[in-house]
Amino acid sequence: MERRNNILGFIIYALVALILLLCGWWPAALILLLIYGLVLLMYKHNKKAQWLIDGDPSDKATLDEIIAQYGQPTDVVIIDPSRANEPLGTILIYATGRFLIAGGKRIPFDSITGVSSKNSATPYTVGEYQIIINTNDKQMGTLRFNAGYDRHYATEAAAQVLHALK
């Protein structure tokens, strides 16, 4: 549906630009096409930014698949109660193996430098709290996981993860 809307939008913009071009208003047609291109780029950038926060939903394993692969976790920290049955809503802690699974990614305890919670709101938007896991791994970097809108719950979840690392 979304792809069809994008194609339909492009066709309408192209027809309007063609009509403007045929009427001799080629600067207006050029400006119209540039505006459409900028809107399309911002739309794609916005989707990419959301994937950087949540991860690509197409390659995520389910919690059952992760547990089948690594075994039963020592502890489970639910960071987002609305997504408690998804990998993005939980952190599986494997104390005996000294690693945790967050957002479907395996993170060794040794590479974790810090765990905290942060409000991602701006003065203009209401943002969710995030659990931030800092690592010294250059490829992994800093991982952010949405934890809902409750400050106390996000802080408790971050404290649980930090306590499990000790």
Secondary structure, 3 states (H helix, E strand, C coil): CHHHHHHHHHHHHHHHHHHHHHCCCHHHHHHHHHHHHHHHHHHHHHHHHHHHHHCCHHHCCCHHHHHHHHCCCCEEEECCHHHCCCHHHEEEEECCCCEEEECCEEEEHHHEEEEEEEECCECCECCCEEEEEEECCCCCCEEEEECCCCHHHHHHHHHHHHHHHC
